[in-house]
Amino acid sequence: MKLPTSLNRKAVKQAFPRVREATWENFFDYEKHNGLHACRVEGPDKYAHYDVEKLMAWLVQRGLYRTYDFYEHGEILYERPAYSVRTHVLAG
């Protein structure tokens, strides 16, 4: 999934689904205390926006994601899928 350079709160919840919505709400409510506030950037509207690269680093630092979960293709950041389906060679 291609991610833009910044996301609003609703998009953050959708882009990083391993963190439950209630947990995201708690993070947003206490962002000045948990360090999430440092990821904020100016957005095109009145809503709070977060820098995607800083947010990914913050998620890794908190142990919610691993660096392995994110990979880079050129300058576009992606999130690896949570699972993959493989077909066995002998499965026909």
URPEJO-V583186 format. One record per residue. N is the residue number from 1. PHI is phi in whole degrees, -180 to 180 (NA if undefined). Layout:
n=N phi=PHI
n=N phi=PHI
This chain:
n=1 phi=NA
n=2 phi=-74
n=3 phi=-117
n=4 phi=-74
n=5 phi=-74
n=6 phi=-140
n=7 phi=-134
n=8 phi=-84
n=9 phi=-62
n=10 phi=-63
n=11 phi=-69
n=12 phi=-61
n=13 phi=-61
n=14 phi=-76
n=15 phi=-76
n=16 phi=-125
n=17 phi=-74
n=18 phi=-67
n=19 phi=-92
n=20 phi=-64
n=21 phi=-60
n=22 phi=-64
n=23 phi=-68
n=24 phi=-59
n=25 phi=-60
n=26 phi=-64
n=27 phi=-59
n=28 phi=-67
n=29 phi=-64
n=30 phi=-117
n=31 phi=-64
n=32 phi=-72
n=33 phi=-92
n=34 phi=-101
n=35 phi=93
n=36 phi=-65
n=37 phi=-59
n=38 phi=-67
n=39 phi=-89
n=40 phi=-71
n=41 phi=-139
n=42 phi=-70
n=43 phi=-115
n=44 phi=-76
n=45 phi=-135
n=46 phi=-78
n=47 phi=-81
n=48 phi=-70
n=49 phi=-124
n=50 phi=-128
n=51 phi=-68
n=52 phi=-66
n=53 phi=-64
n=54 phi=-65
n=55 phi=-65
n=56 phi=-63
n=57 phi=-62
n=58 phi=-64
n=59 phi=-64
n=60 phi=-67
n=61 phi=-61
n=62 phi=-83
n=63 phi=82
n=64 phi=-84
n=65 phi=-135
n=66 phi=-110
n=67 phi=-56
n=68 phi=-58
n=69 phi=-68
n=70 phi=-116
n=71 phi=-135
n=72 phi=-118
n=73 phi=-125
n=74 phi=69
n=75 phi=-112
n=76 phi=-97
n=77 phi=-92
n=78 phi=-130
n=79 phi=-109
n=80 phi=-70
n=81 phi=-64
n=82 phi=-69
n=83 phi=-148
n=84 phi=-138
n=85 phi=-107
n=86 phi=-121
n=87 phi=-108
n=88 phi=-74
n=89 phi=-59
n=90 phi=-86
n=91 phi=-76
n=92 phi=82
